[in-house]
């Protein structure tokens, strides 16, 4: 699905009116008549995101709201088939609650890596909260497997460096991740093959993930920030070491009834009511040797279903989000880059369950100028979260 026509839309809290549209042209007329005609075209554009037929919703919206606000947003409905979703209640899986299961998971990861598993090699310690952490260190160069209470990981040095000791790490946490979403395919395998490899690995580890993933090509743009023990390589040069590290960074999203859990932590992990939460992204590195790095996120297990309700259409959320962003324009240029339907886990202390609420998550950024001895601009990314059924604002970071 895609855009059916090209428009640049002006959005305000009171009305919608078009500032430029091609190929439509308007003859000269009085201001009121001209504005009414433009408003009609703009409303027709947003109508595409307000239809009862889920299948007809476009997957992208591009519009210039004003000089400081741009909407260039993917609209993600994932596996939604009708405008209804149910909330539900869950417990968070504890991967170290059972020592036997923790060992089985370690063995499974080591077998996939081609590493020999021996029970005596598994070590265990307790963190500051008294929780057990199981691990095996294969070498001193980030080759290891870890099982923590809320997640687990498999790491090789090449995968760890590619994702965590490189420019991509900083760009991903900033707002420059799209620099790597080029569609470039590397010599060792296609994007589609690598995505499937990552999905298969997650499912082997017991994590159901969405068919929709995000893949970033880490090539020569992905310079290393730091170097780990390069003296162990013979006759290497920085260029050779950099080239051997080409890989795909693939982000998987856990699938709950066709919809992913909240994918990104907005910074402090808190809602406006101070309820804490965490994202549920699985990070994967795939290179010429296969899976080079895998880290899961929290996993939630169904305890009971809630009530099915009708959810708001994307058009309702886009209008609400634009209105909020316009109130912050004085701080710098802004861009809305994604509107996504997701499940937000909110912990209830009384029931000790997570309430999984369907939400609309709006991912946006702002250019912020920092003043000092040297002035500079940076792209700061934010998230706004709205109750998918009521439109109530849950997060406006």
Secondary structure as a PSIPRED ss2 file (coil, helix, strand):
# PSIPRED VFORMAT (PSIPRED V4.0)

   1 X C   1.000  0.000  0.000
   2 X C   1.000  0.000  0.000
   3 X C   1.000  0.000  0.000
   4 X C   1.000  0.000  0.000
   5 X C   1.000  0.000  0.000
   6 X E   0.000  0.000  1.000
   7 X E   0.000  0.000  1.000
   8 X E   0.000  0.000  1.000
   9 X E   0.000  0.000  1.000
  10 X E   0.000  0.000  1.000
  11 X E   0.000  0.000  1.000
  12 X C   1.000  0.000  0.000
  13 X C   1.000  0.000  0.000
  14 X C   1.000  0.000  0.000
  15 X C   1.000  0.000  0.000
  16 X E   0.000  0.000  1.000
  17 X E   0.000  0.000  1.000
  18 X E   0.000  0.000  1.000
  19 X E   0.000  0.000  1.000
  20 X E   0.000  0.000  1.000
  21 X E   0.000  0.000  1.000
  22 X E   0.000  0.000  1.000
  23 X C   1.000  0.000  0.000
  24 X C   1.000  0.000  0.000
  25 X C   1.000  0.000  0.000
  26 X C   1.000  0.000  0.000
  27 X C   1.000  0.000  0.000
  28 X C   1.000  0.000  0.000
  29 X C   1.000  0.000  0.000
  30 X C   1.000  0.000  0.000
  31 X H   0.000  1.000  0.000
  32 X H   0.000  1.000  0.000
  33 X H   0.000  1.000  0.000
  34 X H   0.000  1.000  0.000
  35 X H   0.000  1.000  0.000
  36 X H   0.000  1.000  0.000
  37 X H   0.000  1.000  0.000
  38 X H   0.000  1.000  0.000
  39 X H   0.000  1.000  0.000
  40 X H   0.000  1.000  0.000
  41 X H   0.000  1.000  0.000
  42 X H   0.000  1.000  0.000
  43 X H   0.000  1.000  0.000
  44 X H   0.000  1.000  0.000
  45 X H   0.000  1.000  0.000
  46 X H   0.000  1.000  0.000
  47 X H   0.000  1.000  0.000
  48 X C   1.000  0.000  0.000
  49 X C   1.000  0.000  0.000
  50 X C   1.000  0.000  0.000
  51 X C   1.000  0.000  0.000
  52 X C   1.000  0.000  0.000
  53 X C   1.000  0.000  0.000
  54 X H   0.000  1.000  0.000
  55 X H   0.000  1.000  0.000
  56 X H   0.000  1.000  0.000
  57 X C   1.000  0.000  0.000
  58 X C   1.000  0.000  0.000
  59 X C   1.000  0.000  0.000
  60 X E   0.000  0.000  1.000
  61 X E   0.000  0.000  1.000
  62 X E   0.000  0.000  1.000
  63 X E   0.000  0.000  1.000
  64 X E   0.000  0.000  1.000
  65 X E   0.000  0.000  1.000
  66 X E   0.000  0.000  1.000
  67 X C   1.000  0.000  0.000
  68 X C   1.000  0.000  0.000
  69 X E   0.000  0.000  1.000
  70 X E   0.000  0.000  1.000
  71 X E   0.000  0.000  1.000
  72 X E   0.000  0.000  1.000
  73 X E   0.000  0.000  1.000
  74 X E   0.000  0.000  1.000
  75 X E   0.000  0.000  1.000
  76 X E   0.000  0.000  1.000
  77 X C   1.000  0.000  0.000
  78 X C   1.000  0.000  0.000
  79 X C   1.000  0.000  0.000
  80 X C   1.000  0.000  0.000
  81 X C   1.000  0.000  0.000
  82 X C   1.000  0.000  0.000
  83 X C   1.000  0.000  0.000
  84 X E   0.000  0.000  1.000
  85 X E   0.000  0.000  1.000
  86 X E   0.000  0.000  1.000
  87 X E   0.000  0.000  1.000
  88 X E   0.000  0.000  1.000
  89 X E   0.000  0.000  1.000
  90 X E   0.000  0.000  1.000
  91 X E   0.000  0.000  1.000
  92 X E   0.000  0.000  1.000
  93 X C   1.000  0.000  0.000
  94 X C   1.000  0.000  0.000
  95 X C   1.000  0.000  0.000
  96 X C   1.000  0.000  0.000
  97 X C   1.000  0.000  0.000
  98 X C   1.000  0.000  0.000
  99 X H   0.000  1.000  0.000
 100 X H   0.000  1.000  0.000
 101 X H   0.000  1.000  0.000
 102 X H   0.000  1.000  0.000
 103 X H   0.000  1.000  0.000
 104 X H   0.000  1.000  0.000
 105 X H   0.000  1.000  0.000
 106 X H   0.000  1.000  0.000
 107 X H   0.000  1.000  0.000
 108 X H   0.000  1.000  0.000
 109 X H   0.000  1.000  0.000
 110 X H   0.000  1.000  0.000
 111 X H   0.000  1.000  0.000
 112 X H   0.000  1.000  0.000
 113 X H   0.000  1.000  0.000
 114 X C   1.000  0.000  0.000
 115 X C   1.000  0.000  0.000
 116 X C   1.000  0.000  0.000
 117 X C   1.000  0.000  0.000
 118 X C   1.000  0.000  0.000
 119 X H   0.000  1.000  0.000
 120 X H   0.000  1.000  0.000
 121 X H   0.000  1.000  0.000
 122 X C   1.000  0.000  0.000
 123 X E   0.000  0.000  1.000
 124 X E   0.000  0.000  1.000
 125 X E   0.000  0.000  1.000
 126 X E   0.000  0.000  1.000
 127 X C   1.000  0.000  0.000
 128 X C   1.000  0.000  0.000
 129 X C   1.000  0.000  0.000
 130 X C   1.000  0.000  0.000
 131 X C   1.000  0.000  0.000
 132 X E   0.000  0.000  1.000
 133 X E   0.000  0.000  1.000
 134 X E   0.000  0.000  1.000
 135 X E   0.000  0.000  1.000
 136 X E   0.000  0.000  1.000
 137 X E   0.000  0.000  1.000
 138 X C   1.000  0.000  0.000
 139 X C   1.000  0.000  0.000
 140 X C   1.000  0.000  0.000
 141 X C   1.000  0.000  0.000
 142 X C   1.000  0.000  0.000
 143 X C   1.000  0.000  0.000
 144 X E   0.000  0.000  1.000
 145 X E   0.000  0.000  1.000
 146 X E   0.000  0.000  1.000
 147 X E   0.000  0.000  1.000
 148 X C   1.000  0.000  0.000
 149 X C   1.000  0.000  0.000
 150 X C   1.000  0.000  0.000
 151 X C   1.000  0.000  0.000
 152 X E   0.000  0.000  1.000
 153 X E   0.000  0.000  1.000
 154 X E   0.000  0.000  1.000
 155 X E   0.000  0.000  1.000
 156 X C   1.000  0.000  0.000
 157 X H   0.000  1.000  0.000
 158 X H   0.000  1.000  0.000
 159 X H   0.000  1.000  0.000
 160 X H   0.000  1.000  0.000
 161 X H   0.000  1.000  0.000
 162 X H   0.000  1.000  0.000
 163 X H   0.000  1.000  0.000
 164 X H   0.000  1.000  0.000
 165 X C   1.000  0.000  0.000
 166 X E   0.000  0.000  1.000
 167 X H   0.000  1.000  0.000
 168 X H   0.000  1.000  0.000
 169 X H   0.000  1.000  0.000
 170 X H   0.000  1.000  0.000
 171 X H   0.000  1.000  0.000
 172 X H   0.000  1.000  0.000
 173 X H   0.000  1.000  0.000
 174 X C   1.000  0.000  0.000
 175 X C   1.000  0.000  0.000
 176 X C   1.000  0.000  0.000
 177 X H   0.000  1.000  0.000
 178 X H   0.000  1.000  0.000
 179 X H   0.000  1.000  0.000
 180 X H   0.000  1.000  0.000
 181 X C   1.000  0.000  0.000
 182 X C   1.000  0.000  0.000
 183 X C   1.000  0.000  0.000
 184 X C   1.000  0.000  0.000
 185 X C   1.000  0.000  0.000
 186 X E   0.000  0.000  1.000
 187 X C   1.000  0.000  0.000
 188 X C   1.000  0.000  0.000
 189 X E   0.000  0.000  1.000
 190 X C   1.000  0.000  0.000
 191 X H   0.000  1.000  0.000
 192 X H   0.000  1.000  0.000
 193 X H   0.000  1.000  0.000
 194 X H   0.000  1.000  0.000
 195 X H   0.000  1.000  0.000
 196 X H   0.000  1.000  0.000
 197 X H   0.000  1.000  0.000
 198 X H   0.000  1.000  0.000
 199 X H   0.000  1.000  0.000
 200 X H   0.000  1.000  0.000
 201 X H   0.000  1.000  0.000
 202 X H   0.000  1.000  0.000
 203 X H   0.000  1.000  0.000
 204 X H   0.000  1.000  0.000
 205 X C   1.000  0.000  0.000
 206 X C   1.000  0.000  0.000
 207 X C   1.000  0.000  0.000
 208 X C   1.000  0.000  0.000
 209 X E   0.000  0.000  1.000
 210 X C   1.000  0.000  0.000
 211 X C   1.000  0.000  0.000
 212 X C   1.000  0.000  0.000
 213 X C   1.000  0.000  0.000
 214 X E   0.000  0.000  1.000
 215 X E   0.000  0.000  1.000
 216 X E   0.000  0.000  1.000
 217 X E   0.000  0.000  1.000
 218 X E   0.000  0.000  1.000
 219 X C   1.000  0.000  0.000
 220 X C   1.000  0.000  0.000
 221 X C   1.000  0.000  0.000
 222 X C   1.000  0.000  0.000
 223 X C   1.000  0.000  0.000
 224 X E   0.000  0.000  1.000
 225 X C   1.000  0.000  0.000
 226 X C   1.000  0.000  0.000
 227 X C   1.000  0.000  0.000
 228 X C   1.000  0.000  0.000
 229 X C   1.000  0.000  0.000
 230 X H   0.000  1.000  0.000
 231 X H   0.000  1.000  0.000
 232 X H   0.000  1.000  0.000
 233 X C   1.000  0.000  0.000
 234 X C   1.000  0.000  0.000
 235 X C   1.000  0.000  0.000
 236 X C   1.000  0.000  0.000
 237 X C   1.000  0.000  0.000
 238 X H   0.000  1.000  0.000
 239 X H   0.000  1.000  0.000
 240 X H   0.000  1.000  0.000
 241 X H   0.000  1.000  0.000
 242 X H   0.000  1.000  0.000
 243 X H   0.000  1.000  0.000
 244 X C   1.000  0.000  0.000
 245 X C   1.000  0.000  0.000
 246 X C   1.000  0.000  0.000
 247 X E   0.000  0.000  1.000
 248 X E   0.000  0.000  1.000
 249 X E   0.000  0.000  1.000
 250 X E   0.000  0.000  1.000
 251 X E   0.000  0.000  1.000
 252 X E   0.000  0.000  1.000
 253 X E   0.000  0.000  1.000
 254 X E   0.000  0.000  1.000
 255 X E   0.000  0.000  1.000
 256 X E   0.000  0.000  1.000
 257 X C   1.000  0.000  0.000
 258 X C   1.000  0.000  0.000
 259 X E   0.000  0.000  1.000
 260 X E   0.000  0.000  1.000
 261 X E   0.000  0.000  1.000
 262 X C   1.000  0.000  0.000
 263 X C   1.000  0.000  0.000
 264 X C   1.000  0.000  0.000
 265 X C   1.000  0.000  0.000
 266 X C   1.000  0.000  0.000
 267 X C   1.000  0.000  0.000
 268 X C   1.000  0.000  0.000
 269 X C   1.000  0.000  0.000
 270 X E   0.000  0.000  1.000
 271 X C   1.000  0.000  0.000
 272 X C   1.000  0.000  0.000
 273 X C   1.000  0.000  0.000
 274 X C   1.000  0.000  0.000
 275 X C   1.000  0.000  0.000
 276 X E   0.000  0.000  1.000
 277 X C   1.000  0.000  0.000
 278 X C   1.000  0.000  0.000
 279 X C   1.000  0.000  0.000
 280 X C   1.000  0.000  0.000
 281 X E   0.000  0.000  1.000
 282 X E   0.000  0.000  1.000
 283 X E   0.000  0.000  1.000
 284 X E   0.000  0.000  1.000
 285 X E   0.000  0.000  1.000
 286 X E   0.000  0.000  1.000
 287 X E   0.000  0.000  1.000
 288 X C   1.000  0.000  0.000
 289 X C   1.000  0.000  0.000
 290 X E   0.000  0.000  1.000
 291 X E   0.000  0.000  1.000
 292 X E   0.000  0.000  1.000
 293 X E   0.000  0.000  1.000
 294 X E   0.000  0.000  1.000
 295 X E   0.000  0.000  1.000
 296 X C   1.000  0.000  0.000
 297 X C   1.000  0.000  0.000
 298 X C   1.000  0.000  0.000
 299 X C   1.000  0.000  0.000
 300 X E   0.000  0.000  1.000
 301 X E   0.000  0.000  1.000
 302 X E   0.000  0.000  1.000
 303 X E   0.000  0.000  1.000
 304 X E   0.000  0.000  1.000
 305 X E   0.000  0.000  1.000
 306 X E   0.000  0.000  1.000
 307 X E   0.000  0.000  1.000
 308 X E   0.000  0.000  1.000
 309 X E   0.000  0.000  1.000
 310 X E   0.000  0.000  1.000
 311 X C   1.000  0.000  0.000
 312 X C   1.000  0.000  0.000
 313 X C   1.000  0.000  0.000
 314 X H   0.000  1.000  0.000
 315 X H   0.000  1.000  0.000
 316 X H   0.000  1.000  0.000
 317 X H   0.000  1.000  0.000
 318 X H   0.000  1.000  0.000
 319 X H   0.000  1.000  0.000
 320 X H   0.000  1.000  0.000
 321 X H   0.000  1.000  0.000
 322 X H   0.000  1.000  0.000
 323 X H   0.000  1.000  0.000
 324 X H   0.000  1.000  0.000
 325 X H   0.000  1.000  0.000
 326 X H   0.000  1.000  0.000
 327 X C   1.000  0.000  0.000
 328 X C   1.000  0.000  0.000
 329 X H   0.000  1.000  0.000
 330 X H   0.000  1.000  0.000
 331 X H   0.000  1.000  0.000
 332 X C   1.000  0.000  0.000
 333 X C   1.000  0.000  0.000
 334 X E   0.000  0.000  1.000
 335 X E   0.000  0.000  1.000
 336 X E   0.000  0.000  1.000
 337 X E   0.000  0.000  1.000
 338 X E   0.000  0.000  1.000
 339 X E   0.000  0.000  1.000
 340 X E   0.000  0.000  1.000
 341 X E   0.000  0.000  1.000
 342 X E   0.000  0.000  1.000
 343 X E   0.000  0.000  1.000
 344 X E   0.000  0.000  1.000
 345 X E   0.000  0.000  1.000
 346 X E   0.000  0.000  1.000
 347 X E   0.000  0.000  1.000
 348 X E   0.000  0.000  1.000
 349 X C   1.000  0.000  0.000
 350 X C   1.000  0.000  0.000
 351 X C   1.000  0.000  0.000
 352 X C   1.000  0.000  0.000
 353 X E   0.000  0.000  1.000
 354 X E   0.000  0.000  1.000
 355 X E   0.000  0.000  1.000
 356 X E   0.000  0.000  1.000
 357 X E   0.000  0.000  1.000
 358 X E   0.000  0.000  1.000
 359 X E   0.000  0.000  1.000
 360 X E   0.000  0.000  1.000
 361 X E   0.000  0.000  1.000
 362 X E   0.000  0.000  1.000
 363 X E   0.000  0.000  1.000
 364 X E   0.000  0.000  1.000
 365 X E   0.000  0.000  1.000
 366 X E   0.000  0.000  1.000
 367 X E   0.000  0.000  1.000
 368 X E   0.000  0.000  1.000
 369 X E   0.000  0.000  1.000
 370 X E   0.000  0.000  1.000
 371 X C   1.000  0.000  0.000
 372 X C   1.000  0.000  0.000
 373 X C   1.000  0.000  0.000
 374 X C   1.000  0.000  0.000
 375 X C   1.000  0.000  0.000
 376 X E   0.000  0.000  1.000
 377 X E   0.000  0.000  1.000
 378 X E   0.000  0.000  1.000
 379 X E   0.000  0.000  1.000
 380 X E   0.000  0.000  1.000
 381 X E   0.000  0.000  1.000
 382 X E   0.000  0.000  1.000
 383 X E   0.000  0.000  1.000
 384 X E   0.000  0.000  1.000
 385 X E   0.000  0.000  1.000
 386 X E   0.000  0.000  1.000
 387 X E   0.000  0.000  1.000
 388 X C   1.000  0.000  0.000
 389 X C   1.000  0.000  0.000
 390 X C   1.000  0.000  0.000
 391 X C   1.000  0.000  0.000
 392 X C   1.000  0.000  0.000
 393 X E   0.000  0.000  1.000
 394 X E   0.000  0.000  1.000
 395 X E   0.000  0.000  1.000
 396 X E   0.000  0.000  1.000
 397 X C   1.000  0.000  0.000
